[in-house]
Amino acid sequence: MIKRLKILKSLKKCWLVLLIFYLISFFSININAQEEYKYGQITYQYTIDEKLKDSNQEDQSTKLVSNTFFKYLTGNKEKIKYRLLFNKNQCFYSIVNNMDTNSDLGLYYSKLITGGDEEIYTNIKENIKLKKVEILGDNFIVKSNLKQDWSLTQETKTIGKHKCYKAIFINDINDHKSNTNNLSVEAWFTPEIPINFGPKGYGQLPGLIIELKVGKINYNAVEILLNKKEEVTINAPKKGKILTEKEFDELLKEFDRTKRNN
């Protein structure tokens, strides 16, 4: 009986040692994983939903415009790239090179439709997003919080070597007539890269957004560079008048009223 008790005590000690070893190993692995993805940059390119082209329900003038823009976007998708720089708490998203589009109408519209010269800064620690936009030669910085009501799904697919999960977000957008339009946003994110960022200011998901669909335009990660040794410095945009989203919407309405009255 005494011998059996000694054996049981020895087994309990062994299990305790194994449990402690497992917990230390588990947390060490996770800490190392977080360190591995502390800094980096992601390059995105866009593709176009075929539904943008041609529809039997459209009138001829609308069909012509759709087909023209589809041709522009398809023809220039290899020329335009966007880059996401990130560190532990911040990211900065912008066009890779600000090419001269004055002599190329198709490239100009392609750039404009997919984001143009917008610069988007995100700080998850301070819960803010700053989006720099240019209107008629003036720069504005639109300030908002990071709240995005994603609906996570169980749908998965493999993109490159990463297993990704689908999330959906319905963004309410007000036009110049104060009408609310629903913009469907679809994200495919991977928990294998545990950073909370993505293109065009979208994020706050449990993993990097590898693929983002906004309306009929897809933004796809074509290059992922992760380097824990090379620190990335992120600077918020500063040149421009800071406005809230509501103030910026009012500004756009005023521009529209002025344009229609002239």
Secondary structure, DSSP 8 states (H G I E B T S, - for coil): -HHHHHHHHHHHHHHHHHHHHHHHHHHHHHHHHHHHTSSEEEEEEEEE-GGGS--TTS-HHHHHHHHHHHHHHHHHTTT--EEEEE-SSEEEEEESS----TT-HHHHHHHHHHTTT-EEEEETTTTEEEEEEEETTEEEEEEE------EEEEEEEEETTEEEEEEEEEEEEE-TTS-EEEEEEEEEEETTS-----GGG---SSSEEEEEEETTEEEEEEEEEE-SSS--------SSEEEEHHHHHHHHHHHHHHHHH-
